C-alpha cells in the first residue's frame, strides 16, 4: 500500500509540474504523507526531475528542510 502512495505522489507531481506553486503544495503534502525511506527516494527523484524542468528549482527548498 505504501508503495502505491509513493507512485501516486510521483504521478500527481508530474501532472502539476506546469505550475511551481501547485507543484510546491503537492510536494509539501508528499513530505508529510510518505514514509522516511520514501522521502529519501523522493529527494533523488526530485533532483532528476528539476534537472529536466529547471523552472521547478524553487520547490527543491521544500524537501531540503
TAVENWO-V341659 format. One record per pair of residues at least 6 apart in sequence whose C-alpha atoms are under 8 Angstrom apart, sorted by sequence separation. I is the first residue (numbers start at 1). J is the second residue. D is the distance in whole Angstrom. If there is no record, write none. Layout:
i/j/d
I/J/D
I/J/D
This chain:
i/j/d
16/22/6
17/23/5
50/56/6
16/23/5
50/57/6
31/39/6
13/23/6
50/60/8
13/26/7
47/60/8
12/26/8
13/27/7
46/60/7
43/63/7
9/30/6
6/34/7
5/34/7
2/34/8
6/38/7
27/59/8
31/63/7
2/35/8
23/56/8
28/62/7
20/55/7
24/59/5
27/62/7
28/63/8
20/56/6
23/59/7
27/63/8
20/58/8
24/62/7
17/56/7
20/59/7
